[in-house]
Amino acid sequence: MNTLRIFHMPFSDIYPLYIKKAERKGRTKKEVDEIIFWLTGYDEDSLQQQLEKEVSMENFFHQAPQMNSNASLIKGVICGYRVEEIEDELMRKIRYLDKLIDELAKGRAMEKILRK
């Protein structure tokens, strides 16, 4: 994993890709936002501020208001790695979000995605 590169990428560059992936599979931006809010504790205004500031992926997660305590329930393989076995905390958080967006695109119900 080239962690240095992804850590410094602007979240505002990745966010539209998450939306595009979801919309290609019939899901919505609203659902993508709901996942981000659930995982990170951002709300609509604070997410928009992060996008406008073009913060890096690293800062996006470091500045997250409150990572969800149920994030540790996210398990499975994403990009060839088991998310629960990723040692680097920041990379694990990034892959948590990737995994949740992947589940959304695969048609999984929001209740299951949000580990309710």
C-alpha angles and dihedrals in degrees: 000000000000093000097169092063097050093043090060098042113109112254086221088067093051099042096070089051090056090050093046092050092051095045092050086061095046097263127123143243087240090061091048089052091048089055092049091048092049095048100041108023093239117140129207095276097044092046090052090050091052090050092049092048089050091223119188121256087252094055092041090062096036090053094044109130095226129348108222113258089222092060088098087067089068107105137164142070125308124170089354095304130103103238093214090057098050105117100197106084096211093048090048090054091049091049091047088061092044090051094049092049089048090053090050091051090049090058100254116160116260091236090060094041090053091047094238 
